[in-house]
């Protein structure tokens, strides 16, 4: 079993977040996968962004505000 760092992106409304997680790699058909803690971290960031709680999301990830580009 080995693990490697990876950045997952979460988008909710006009916000996006970069969440650092570890992908676990094994010699089976389910590889690579997230640990339960990292899966919960992604869910927590997504829920915080939905609520508009940028402070909570910022504790777990790098948060960005999305601005549409118009022509």
N, C-alpha and C positions, 0 to 999 in steps of 0.2 A: 504494500500500500504506500502511495506517495501523495503528497498534497502540493498544490501550486496556487499562488496568489492570482486572483482574477478580479476585475472590476465589473460589477453588474450595474445596469442603468435602470432606474425606476422613474416613471413619468406619471404624474397625477395633475390634471388640469394645466395650469400655467407654470408648474414647477417640475424640475427634474433633479435627481440625486444620483451621485456616483457612490456605490456601496462596495467597499473592499471585502471580499469573501475568499475562502479557500475552497478550491475544487479538489475533491478526493478522487484519486484514480486507483482502480484495482483491475485485476484481470478477470472481469466478469461483464455481463451484458448491460449492467446498470451504470457503468462508469462513463464519464465523471459525474459526481453528484455532490450536493452540499451537505454539510453537517446540519443537524437539527438547529443548533444555535445560529448558524448563518442564515438558514431559512427563516427563522423567527425574526432575525435582524432585518431582513428584506421586508417581511410583513409589517414590522414595527415602523420602518421608514415610510412605507406606502400608506399606512394608516395615519401617521402623523401629517403627511402631506395632504391627505384627504381632509383632515380636520383643520388644516391651515396652521398647524403648530410647527412653525419653522425652527423654533428653538430645540424642540425634542428631536426633530429630524436631523438637525445640524450636529447633535451629539453623536450620531451614528454614521453620518455620511456627509459628503460635500454637496450642498444644496445650491441649485441655480434657478433663477427666474427666467422663463422662456418668453421672448418677445417676437411676435410674428414680423416677418419682413414683407412689406407691401411694395408693389410696383407702382 
